[in-house]
Amino acid sequence: MAKKGQLYLIPSTLGSDQALPFLAPTVIETVLTLNYFIVENLRSARRFLRKCGFDKNFDDITFYELNMRTNPSEWISMIQPLIKGKDMGIISEAGVPAVADPGSEIVALAHKKQIRVRPLIGPSSILLALMGSGLNGQGFTFNGYLPRKGNERARALKKLEGLSKKTGYTQIFMDTPYRNIAMLEDIVEHLSPYTQLCIAVNLTLPDEKIITQEIAQWRKSNISLHKKPAMFLLLA
């Protein structure tokens, strides 16, 4: 049986070029050896590779795009280089692949095909926010994106607060940067003033902020959130 390639899960930065030092040296070393990539966005992936010192001609490199527009019927074709013995890398748009980003479907398929999966060390906004929050790091739940509509989002927030009060687990969630202000407005309007809320903004960047306080205090606070990547953490 022919030897199969290895699938590397390659984390990228959470922000600008200034965050590049947050990547482990092994990430850069691995990136420079690969010729096959599965990426969320071709343009930003190429830009990231150049930041890492990747100097190969992109015309000689094979890229597959994996995002919400990708048909599941395309997944098997994406891993053909692995089946033929070529190593591949999955590059996340920001942070680590397959966690609040595409990639898990390819990873699951690789396991089915007995292809070795190699996750590499890199920044995860979920874990960095949890580490810096002071909230329960032994029991927590990541809930991804909450509903967009205000009334549905309010119900989801109350449900998470109830779960946190019942279990003692930190509830972690996020939204697209342009909806951050609406998210915070709903939180302070609908949740208990005694619930702890952490907001972690622009993690790993020079203007990073991680603030944890009761919602009663958040009602009196000002924080710049508009169009900035943020994580929200609740503990009732």
Order of alpha helices (4+ residues) and beta strands (2+ residues): beta-alpha-beta-alpha-beta-alpha-alpha-beta-alpha-beta-alpha-beta-alpha-beta-alpha-beta-beta-alpha-beta
